[in-house]
Amino acid sequence: MNDYRYDQLNRQSPSAYGWDGGLTAADASLSARMGFIRKVYALFLIGILCAVAGVATSIVTGLYMAVVQYYWLALLLLIGSVIAVNAVRRVKGVNLAALFAFTFLEGLLISPLALFALGKNPLSLLAAGGLTVATFGGLTAYVFITRKDFSFLSGFLFTGLIVILVASLIGIFVGSSALSLAISSAAVLLFAGYALYDTSSIMRDLPTDEYVAGALSLFLDFFGLFIHLLNILNILGGDE
């Protein structure tokens, strides 16, 4: 009966639908909303496992050397793969394959950083992983408990992302550990903000068939936090 009432209500409320016509999570029935959220987080966790497999594969096979050698190509490949996953996010079957391929590729691309941490201070990997899980989990729980709408952060986050990207490009040529530390510190705050924004968006704005888009956004937030926390720990560890 509840599902029927929701269906009747939303047939008369066009605003309850996403831009592509899909019913948004906030206006779906409780069972549909919870099923959507469970699917998003299940895919997100599988994506994390694929990324870990990508790191392990790269280190074992020596692919990390190619990543270092062709850094710019790897970066362009990463950007292109994000666009590709978004392009097929609604094509059943293909969307899942694209998501898992992307997360595996992400693991390949961060493998040099992970290998550097393993050689320098293996505990930094565990520390970065623990901090990332605690931070991401805490922010996610906060959004679920308070049910706050963080859509107002959109403009600030986009501006911050542009600033971080420009600063990162400058940092490649400058090669300053102090600048790298500052960039990663700012990036941690940026991705923490994105974790709030994207979790809120999943709960409110995404259509219930956009589970791949939701999982992808969470994955990017999680790995953004992890990479920059690991970089901070590596830099601080080198100063000891």
C-alpha positions in Angstrom: 0.0 0.0 0.0 2.8 2.4 0.8 4.5 1.8 -2.6 1.1 2.4 -4.3 0.6 5.7 -2.5 4.1 6.9 -3.4 3.5 5.9 -7.0 0.2 7.8 -7.1 1.8 10.9 -5.5 4.8 11.0 -7.8 2.7 10.6 -10.9 1.3 14.0 -10.0 4.6 15.6 -8.9 7.0 16.1 -11.9 9.5 17.8 -9.5 10.1 14.4 -7.9 11.8 13.2 -11.0 15.5 13.6 -12.0 16.5 15.4 -15.2 16.3 12.0 -17.1 12.9 11.1 -15.8 14.0 8.7 -13.1 12.3 8.9 -9.6 14.7 10.6 -7.2 15.7 8.8 -3.9 14.1 11.4 -1.7 10.7 10.9 -3.3 10.8 7.2 -3.9 9.1 4.7 -1.5 11.1 3.7 1.5 11.8 0.2 0.2 13.0 1.6 -3.2 15.2 4.2 -1.5 16.8 1.7 0.8 17.4 -0.7 -2.0 19.0 2.0 -4.1 21.3 3.1 -1.2 22.3 -0.5 -0.5 23.2 -1.0 -4.2 25.2 2.2 -4.3 27.3 1.2 -1.3 27.7 -2.4 -2.3 29.1 -1.3 -5.7 31.3 1.3 -3.9 32.8 -1.4 -1.7 33.4 -3.8 -4.6 35.1 -0.9 -6.4 37.5 -0.4 -3.4 38.4 -4.1 -3.7 39.0 -3.8 -7.4 41.3 -0.8 -6.7 43.2 -2.9 -4.2 43.5 -5.6 -6.8 44.8 -3.1 -9.3 47.5 -1.9 -6.9 48.6 -5.5 -6.2 48.6 -6.4 -9.9 50.7 -3.4 -10.8 53.3 -4.0 -8.1 53.6 -7.8 -8.9 53.8 -7.3 -12.7 55.9 -4.2 -12.6 53.3 -2.0 -14.4 54.0 0.7 -11.9 57.2 1.6 -13.8 55.1 2.3 -16.9 52.8 4.5 -14.8 55.8 6.5 -13.6 57.3 6.7 -17.0 54.1 7.8 -18.8 52.6 9.9 -16.0 50.8 12.4 -18.3 49.3 9.6 -20.4 48.1 7.9 -17.3 46.5 11.1 -16.1 44.7 11.6 -19.4 43.6 8.0 -19.3 42.2 8.5 -15.8 40.2 11.6 -16.9 38.9 9.8 -20.0 37.8 6.8 -18.0 35.8 8.9 -15.6 34.0 10.4 -18.6 33.5 7.0 -20.1 31.9 5.5 -17.0 29.5 8.4 -16.7 28.6 8.0 -20.4 27.5 4.4 -19.9 26.2 4.6 -16.4 22.7 3.7 -17.4 23.5 0.9 -19.8 22.9 -2.2 -17.8 25.8 -4.6 -17.7 28.1 -2.3 -19.4 27.9 0.2 -16.6 29.0 -2.3 -14.0 31.9 -3.5 -16.2 33.0 0.1 -16.8 32.8 0.9 -13.1 34.9 -2.0 -12.0 37.4 -1.5 -14.9 37.8 2.1 -13.8 38.4 1.3 -10.2 40.9 -1.4 -11.1 42.6 1.2 -13.3 42.7 3.7 -10.4 44.5 1.1 -8.4 47.1 0.7 -11.2 47.6 4.4 -11.3 48.2 4.9 -7.6 50.4 1.9 -7.3 53.7 4.0 -7.5 52.6 6.0 -4.4 51.6 2.8 -2.6 54.9 1.2 -3.4 56.8 4.2 -2.3 55.0 4.1 1.0 55.6 0.4 1.4 59.4 0.9 0.9 59.6 4.0 3.1 57.1 3.3 5.9 54.6 0.4 5.5 52.7 1.6 8.5 51.8 4.8 6.6 49.6 2.8 4.3 47.7 1.3 7.3 47.5 4.8 8.9 46.2 6.4 5.7 43.7 3.6 5.2 42.5 3.9 8.8 42.2 7.7 8.7 40.3 7.5 5.4 37.8 4.9 6.6 37.3 6.8 9.9 36.9 10.2 8.1 34.7 9.0 5.3 32.6 6.8 7.6 32.1 9.6 10.1 31.1 12.1 7.4 28.7 9.6 5.8 27.1 8.8 9.2 26.7 12.5 9.9 24.7 13.0 6.7 22.6 9.9 7.3 21.8 10.9 10.9 21.2 14.6 10.4 19.7 14.3 6.9 21.1 17.7 6.1 21.2 19.0 2.5 24.7 19.9 1.5 23.8 20.9 -2.1 24.8 24.5 -1.1 28.5 23.4 -1.2 28.4 22.8 -4.9 29.9 26.1 -6.0 32.6 26.2 -3.2 33.7 22.6 -4.0 33.9 23.2 -7.8 36.0 26.3 -7.2 38.2 24.5 -4.7 38.7 21.6 -7.2 39.9 24.0 -9.9 42.3 25.7 -7.4 43.7 22.2 -6.4 44.2 21.1 -10.0 46.0 24.3 -10.9 48.2 24.1 -7.8 49.0 20.5 -8.5 50.1 21.3 -12.0 52.4 24.0 -10.6 53.7 21.6 -8.0 54.8 19.1 -10.7 57.2 21.7 -12.0 58.2 23.3 -8.7 58.9 20.0 -6.9 58.5 21.5 -3.4 57.5 19.2 -0.5 56.1 22.2 1.4 53.8 23.0 -1.6 52.9 19.4 -1.9 52.0 19.2 1.8 49.8 22.4 1.5 48.0 21.0 -1.6 47.3 17.7 0.0 46.1 19.3 3.2 43.7 21.5 1.2 42.7 18.5 -0.9 41.7 16.5 2.2 39.3 19.3 3.2 38.0 19.4 -0.4 37.3 15.7 -0.6 35.7 15.7 2.9 33.4 18.4 1.6 32.7 16.3 -1.5 31.9 13.3 0.7 29.2 15.4 2.5 27.9 16.7 -0.8 27.8 13.4 -2.7 26.3 11.5 0.2 23.6 14.1 0.5 23.0 14.0 -3.3 22.6 10.2 -3.2 20.0 10.4 -0.5 18.1 13.3 -2.1 18.8 14.0 -5.8 19.9 11.0 -7.7 17.3 8.9 -9.6 17.1 5.4 -8.1 18.5 3.9 -11.3 21.7 5.9 -11.0 23.5 3.6 -8.6 26.6 3.5 -10.8 26.9 7.3 -10.7 26.5 7.2 -6.9 29.1 4.5 -6.4 31.5 6.3 -8.7 31.2 9.6 -6.8 31.8 7.9 -3.5 34.8 6.0 -4.8 36.4 9.2 -6.1 35.8 10.9 -2.8 37.2 8.0 -0.8 40.3 7.6 -3.0 40.9 11.4 -3.1 41.0 11.3 0.7 43.2 8.3 0.8 45.8 9.5 -1.7 46.3 12.9 -0.1 46.3 11.5 3.5 49.0 9.0 2.3 51.0 11.8 0.7 50.8 13.9 3.9 52.1 11.0 6.0 54.9 10.2 3.5 56.0 13.9 3.5 55.9 14.2 7.3 57.6 10.8 7.7 60.4 12.1 5.5 60.9 15.1 7.7 61.6 13.0 10.8 
